[in-house]
Amino acid sequence: MKQILVPVDFEPQSLIALEQSYNLARLLEAEIVLLYVFDPPSGILSLFSASYDEELLKKLENELNDLAEKVSAETGLKVSTILERGRIYSKILETADKIEAQFIVMGLHSQPEPPGNKAGVMGANSSRVLRSTKCPVITINAKHHYAGCRNILLPLDLTRESRQKVNWAVNIAKIYGAGINVVSGIDSTHDTEEIEKLKYLARQVKHIIDKEGIKCTVEIIENIENEKALIPTLLNYVEKKGNIDLIIIMTQQEAGLVEFFLGSTAQEFVRLSPVPVMSIVPKELGFISIFD
């Protein structure tokens, strides 16, 4: 049976993510696996907490089982539980590999907001899971979303990694019966040749998606001030459309960044997006020949 891994900590953020997994689980005929990771204190504090930890773990196990029974009774879905002890991001990744999860659906936890940054910064566990996972991760921000997916936003640029999103978008659109909005942005750094390549690529992508019987629109947003302005421009596009329920991005690793740090563009999308974001780690192979 297919598996969808949902890390939970009983906080509203993770419970909203759990709700968002229901429709996907129904469409895939998948089992939801609830994972709680207990990260015990280290150092001197660990010497005084052994007996307390065992009591807490038993309580957490009962709460996790109660949550699974409640969800299963309310939704009719198969729900199982796993309780692990260790580093949160490590156990999420290990469990996803162990159960061969098709997707991870998780609430996006942010660290405290730095001065002047209303959105905060992505938490270390979220960032590390997104960087290292082998399966797609759907992240959910702190609000309830549409129960399903009407349209998918597919941001497109000239990178090879970006082009891998096409197959994923087609597959997810077929699962949900959704349309695909292909959107590219042109800023002052693009020369005439790059702009023509981008427009040609967008037409080719639309042709592929149309052949799959999926409703597809293509929009080139021109005269964006600079590359940094592209992210708010695309997110404003999502807000204005009002019927886009998923954004698909690639977590592109950038030169000079330490391992496990999510590329800046992907990080901005994930933490600022008003709708769920599916993040996919680029693969070395599997490109469609027309893109080469």
C-alpha positions in Angstrom: 0.0 0.0 0.0 1.2 3.5 -0.8 2.4 5.5 2.2 2.1 9.3 3.0 4.3 10.3 5.9 3.0 13.1 8.1 5.2 14.3 11.0 3.1 15.6 13.9 3.8 17.3 17.2 0.1 17.9 18.1 0.6 21.7 17.5 -1.9 23.4 15.1 0.6 23.7 12.3 1.1 19.9 12.0 -2.6 19.1 12.5 -3.4 21.5 9.6 -0.9 19.6 7.5 -2.5 16.3 8.5 -5.9 17.6 7.3 -4.3 18.5 4.0 -3.1 14.9 3.5 -6.6 13.4 3.6 -7.6 14.1 0.1 -4.3 13.0 -1.4 -4.5 9.8 0.6 -8.0 9.1 -0.8 -7.0 9.7 -4.4 -3.8 7.6 -4.1 -5.6 4.9 -1.9 -2.7 5.4 0.5 -2.1 4.9 4.2 -1.3 7.9 6.3 1.6 7.3 8.7 1.8 9.6 11.6 5.3 10.1 13.0 6.2 11.7 16.3 9.9 12.3 17.0 10.9 12.8 20.6 14.2 14.7 20.7 15.5 14.2 24.3 17.7 16.7 26.1 21.4 16.3 25.8 24.4 17.0 28.0 23.9 17.4 31.8 20.1 17.7 31.5 19.9 14.1 30.1 21.2 12.8 33.5 18.1 14.0 35.3 15.5 13.1 32.7 15.7 9.3 32.1 12.7 8.3 34.2 10.7 11.3 33.1 11.4 10.6 29.4 10.0 7.1 29.7 6.7 8.4 31.2 6.5 11.1 28.5 7.1 8.6 25.7 4.3 6.4 27.0 2.0 9.4 27.1 3.0 10.5 23.6 2.4 7.0 22.3 -1.1 7.0 23.7 -1.8 10.5 22.3 -0.5 9.4 18.9 -2.7 6.3 18.8 -5.7 8.3 19.9 -5.1 10.8 17.1 -4.8 8.0 14.5 -8.0 6.3 15.7 -9.8 9.7 15.5 -8.6 10.5 12.0 -9.4 7.0 10.8 -12.9 7.1 12.2 -13.6 10.6 10.7 -12.1 9.9 7.3 -12.3 6.2 6.7 -8.6 6.2 5.8 -6.1 3.8 7.0 -3.8 5.5 9.6 -0.8 4.0 11.4 1.7 5.5 13.9 5.4 5.5 14.5 7.1 7.0 17.6 10.8 7.6 17.3 13.5 9.0 19.6 16.3 11.2 18.2 17.0 14.1 15.9 13.8 15.3 14.4 15.0 15.8 10.8 17.1 12.6 10.8 14.2 10.5 12.0 11.8 12.0 9.4 14.2 11.2 6.6 15.0 7.7 8.0 11.3 6.9 8.4 10.4 8.1 4.9 13.1 5.8 3.5 12.1 2.9 5.6 8.4 3.0 4.6 9.2 4.1 1.1 6.9 7.1 1.4 5.4 8.5 -1.8 5.1 11.9 -0.1 5.9 13.7 3.1 3.3 16.2 4.1 4.4 18.5 6.9 3.6 21.8 8.6 6.2 24.5 8.1 7.7 25.5 11.4 9.6 28.8 11.4 12.2 30.2 13.7 11.6 33.6 15.5 11.2 36.5 13.2 14.4 38.6 12.7 13.9 42.4 12.8 12.0 43.7 9.8 11.1 40.2 8.5 7.5 39.5 9.1 7.6 36.0 7.6 10.4 34.8 9.9 13.0 32.3 8.6 12.6 28.6 7.9 13.3 26.3 10.8 16.4 24.0 10.7 14.4 20.8 10.6 12.2 21.9 7.7 15.2 23.1 5.7 17.1 19.9 6.3 14.2 17.6 5.4 13.6 19.6 2.2 17.3 19.4 1.2 17.9 15.7 1.8 14.6 13.9 1.2 14.3 11.4 -1.6 10.6 11.9 -2.1 8.5 15.0 -2.7 7.6 17.1 0.3 4.4 19.1 0.5 4.8 21.9 3.1 1.8 23.6 4.6 1.7 27.1 6.1 -0.3 28.1 9.1 -3.9 28.2 7.7 -6.5 25.9 6.3 -6.4 25.4 2.6 -8.7 24.1 -0.1 -9.4 20.4 0.3 -8.0 19.3 -3.0 -6.2 20.9 -6.0 -8.0 22.9 -8.7 -4.9 24.3 -10.4 -1.1 23.9 -10.1 1.4 26.7 -10.5 4.4 25.6 -12.5 7.2 28.3 -12.4 9.4 27.8 -15.4 13.0 29.0 -16.1 15.9 27.8 -18.3 17.6 25.7 -15.7 17.7 21.9 -16.3 16.3 21.3 -12.8 13.3 23.5 -13.5 12.4 21.4 -16.5 12.1 18.2 -14.4 9.0 19.8 -12.8 6.9 19.2 -15.9 6.6 15.4 -15.4 5.7 15.9 -11.8 3.1 18.6 -12.6 1.5 16.3 -15.1 1.4 13.4 -12.7 0.0 15.4 -9.8 -2.6 17.1 -12.1 -3.8 13.7 -13.2 -4.2 12.6 -9.5 -6.3 15.6 -8.6 -7.9 16.3 -12.0 -6.3 19.7 -11.9 -5.2 22.2 -14.5 -1.6 23.6 -14.8 -0.7 27.3 -15.0 2.8 27.6 -16.5 4.3 31.0 -15.5 7.7 32.5 -16.4 9.1 35.9 -15.4 11.4 38.1 -17.4 13.5 40.7 -15.7 16.2 43.1 -16.7 19.0 40.5 -16.5 17.5 38.5 -19.5 18.8 39.3 -22.9 16.8 38.9 -26.1 18.1 35.4 -26.8 17.2 34.2 -23.4 13.8 35.7 -23.6 13.1 33.9 -26.9 14.4 30.6 -25.5 12.1 31.0 -22.5 9.1 31.7 -24.7 9.9 28.7 -26.9 10.3 26.4 -23.8 7.0 27.6 -22.5 5.3 26.7 -25.7 6.9 23.3 -25.8 5.8 22.6 -22.2 2.2 23.6 -23.0 2.3 21.3 -26.0 3.4 18.4 -23.7 0.7 19.1 -21.1 -2.0 19.6 -23.7 -1.2 16.1 -25.2 -1.8 14.6 -21.7 -5.4 16.0 -21.8 -4.7 18.5 -19.0 -6.0 22.1 -19.2 -2.9 24.3 -19.4 -2.4 28.1 -19.6 1.0 29.8 -20.2 1.8 33.3 -19.0 5.0 35.3 -19.4 5.3 38.1 -16.9 7.5 40.8 -18.4 9.3 43.9 -17.0 10.0 42.5 -13.6 12.4 44.8 -11.9 15.0 42.2 -10.9 15.5 38.6 -10.0 14.6 39.2 -6.4 11.3 40.7 -7.4 10.3 37.5 -9.2 9.2 35.6 -6.0 6.7 38.2 -4.8 5.5 38.7 -8.4 4.6 35.0 -8.7 3.1 34.8 -5.2 1.0 37.8 -6.1 -0.1 36.0 -9.2 -1.3 33.1 -7.0 -3.2 35.4 -4.7 -5.0 37.2 -7.7 -5.9 33.9 -9.4 -7.6 32.6 -6.3 -7.9 29.0 -7.6 -4.3 27.8 -7.5 -3.9 25.3 -4.7 -0.3 23.9 -5.2 3.0 25.3 -6.3 5.7 22.8 -7.6 9.3 23.8 -7.2 12.8 22.2 -7.3 15.1 22.6 -4.3 18.1 23.7 -6.4 21.4 23.6 -4.5 23.3 26.8 -5.0 27.1 27.1 -5.1 28.8 28.2 -2.0 26.0 27.2 0.4 26.6 24.6 3.1 25.0 21.1 2.8 21.4 20.9 4.0 20.7 24.5 3.3 17.8 25.0 1.0 18.5 27.3 -2.0 17.4 30.8 -1.4 14.7 30.9 -4.2 13.1 27.7 -3.1 13.2 28.8 0.6 11.4 32.0 -0.2 8.7 30.2 -2.1 8.2 27.7 0.7 8.0 30.1 3.6 6.0 32.9 1.9 3.6 30.9 -0.2 -0.1 31.4 0.6 -0.8 27.8 -0.7 0.9 24.4 -0.2 4.2 23.9 -2.0 5.6 20.6 -3.3 9.4 20.6 -3.2 11.3 18.1 -5.3 15.0 17.4 -5.1 16.5 17.5 -8.7 17.7 14.2 -10.2 20.7 13.7 -12.5 18.7 11.8 -15.1 15.2 11.6 -16.5 15.1 14.8 -18.6 12.7 15.0 -21.5 14.7 15.0 -24.8 13.1 18.1 -26.3 14.6 20.2 -23.4 18.3 19.2 -24.2 
